[in-house]
Amino acid sequence: MAKPLELDDIWVDRIKQMLNGLEYGSVQIVVHDGKIAQIDKTERKRFDSPAQSQSPLQAVKSVKQTSKA
């Protein structure tokens, strides 16, 4: 039979901290024997697409040219 999850204010604060500022992504909570053992955070970043007046190939070429040092 499953043990009831033990969740105190410290864990609630830790979960809130992981969620704070997360725009895209996920937070995974791992439980062992009814106790939180681990919290994993995966954050995704979304970037605006290049200007529509340029084809994708032109946009990539211009980025490569400007990033050369």
C-alpha positions as YAML, in Angstrom:
chain: A
units: angstrom
residues:
- id: 1
  name: MET
  ca: [0.00, 0.00, 0.00]
- id: 2
  name: ALA
  ca: [1.24, 3.50, -0.84]
- id: 3
  name: LYS
  ca: [2.56, 5.67, 1.95]
- id: 4
  name: PRO
  ca: [1.06, 9.16, 2.28]
- id: 5
  name: LEU
  ca: [3.32, 11.90, 0.96]
- id: 6
  name: GLU
  ca: [5.11, 13.90, 3.63]
- id: 7
  name: LEU
  ca: [5.10, 17.53, 2.49]
- id: 8
  name: ASP
  ca: [6.17, 20.37, 4.77]
- id: 9
  name: ASP
  ca: [6.63, 24.12, 4.24]
- id: 10
  name: ILE
  ca: [10.30, 23.68, 3.31]
- id: 11
  name: TRP
  ca: [9.41, 21.48, 0.32]
- id: 12
  name: VAL
  ca: [6.58, 23.79, -0.71]
- id: 13
  name: ASP
  ca: [9.05, 26.69, -0.72]
- id: 14
  name: ARG
  ca: [11.57, 24.68, -2.75]
- id: 15
  name: ILE
  ca: [8.91, 23.79, -5.34]
- id: 16
  name: LYS
  ca: [7.81, 27.43, -5.55]
- id: 17
  name: GLN
  ca: [11.42, 28.49, -6.02]
- id: 18
  name: MET
  ca: [11.84, 26.06, -8.92]
- id: 19
  name: LEU
  ca: [8.63, 27.30, -10.55]
- id: 20
  name: ASN
  ca: [9.40, 30.99, -10.02]
- id: 21
  name: GLY
  ca: [10.35, 32.62, -13.32]
- id: 22
  name: LEU
  ca: [9.76, 29.45, -15.35]
- id: 23
  name: GLU
  ca: [8.21, 30.55, -18.64]
- id: 24
  name: TYR
  ca: [8.48, 27.33, -20.67]
- id: 25
  name: GLY
  ca: [9.49, 23.97, -19.28]
- id: 26
  name: SER
  ca: [8.68, 21.47, -16.59]
- id: 27
  name: VAL
  ca: [9.34, 20.62, -12.95]
- id: 28
  name: GLN
  ca: [9.46, 16.94, -12.01]
- id: 29
  name: ILE
  ca: [9.19, 15.77, -8.41]
- id: 30
  name: VAL
  ca: [10.66, 12.36, -7.56]
- id: 31
  name: VAL
  ca: [9.18, 10.58, -4.53]
- id: 32
  name: HIS
  ca: [10.70, 7.57, -2.69]
- id: 33
  name: ASP
  ca: [8.92, 5.88, 0.21]
- id: 34
  name: GLY
  ca: [6.43, 8.74, 0.55]
- id: 35
  name: LYS
  ca: [9.14, 11.42, 0.77]
- id: 36
  name: ILE
  ca: [10.33, 13.88, -1.86]
- id: 37
  name: ALA
  ca: [13.80, 12.77, -2.88]
- id: 38
  name: GLN
  ca: [14.56, 15.07, -5.80]
- id: 39
  name: ILE
  ca: [13.23, 17.98, -7.86]
- id: 40
  name: ASP
  ca: [14.29, 18.31, -11.51]
- id: 41
  name: LYS
  ca: [13.76, 21.46, -13.56]
- id: 42
  name: THR
  ca: [13.92, 21.55, -17.35]
- id: 43
  name: GLU
  ca: [13.74, 25.03, -18.81]
- id: 44
  name: ARG
  ca: [13.11, 25.78, -22.46]
- id: 45
  name: LYS
  ca: [13.96, 29.03, -24.21]
- id: 46
  name: ARG
  ca: [11.90, 30.34, -27.10]
- id: 47
  name: PHE
  ca: [13.49, 32.68, -29.62]
- id: 48
  name: ASP
  ca: [11.80, 34.96, -32.13]
- id: 49
  name: SER
  ca: [12.07, 33.85, -35.73]
- id: 50
  name: PRO
  ca: [14.25, 35.94, -38.12]
- id: 51
  name: ALA
  ca: [12.70, 38.82, -40.07]
- id: 52
  name: GLN
  ca: [10.13, 37.56, -42.57]
- id: 53
  name: SER
  ca: [11.68, 39.61, -45.38]
- id: 54
  name: GLN
  ca: [14.71, 37.31, -45.34]
- id: 55
  name: SER
  ca: [14.64, 33.68, -46.32]
- id: 56
  name: PRO
  ca: [15.81, 31.29, -43.54]
- id: 57
  name: LEU
  ca: [19.03, 30.61, -45.46]
- id: 58
  name: GLN
  ca: [19.83, 34.33, -45.73]
- id: 59
  name: ALA
  ca: [19.15, 34.78, -42.02]
- id: 60
  name: VAL
  ca: [21.56, 31.94, -41.14]
- id: 61
  name: LYS
  ca: [24.24, 33.33, -43.47]
- id: 62
  name: SER
  ca: [23.97, 36.78, -41.91]
- id: 63
  name: VAL
  ca: [24.23, 35.33, -38.39]
- id: 64
  name: LYS
  ca: [27.31, 33.30, -39.35]
- id: 65
  name: GLN
  ca: [28.93, 36.32, -40.96]
- id: 66
  name: THR
  ca: [28.34, 38.59, -37.99]
- id: 67
  name: SER
  ca: [29.51, 36.01, -35.45]
- id: 68
  name: LYS
  ca: [32.96, 35.55, -36.99]
- id: 69
  name: ALA
  ca: [35.68, 37.19, -34.95]
...
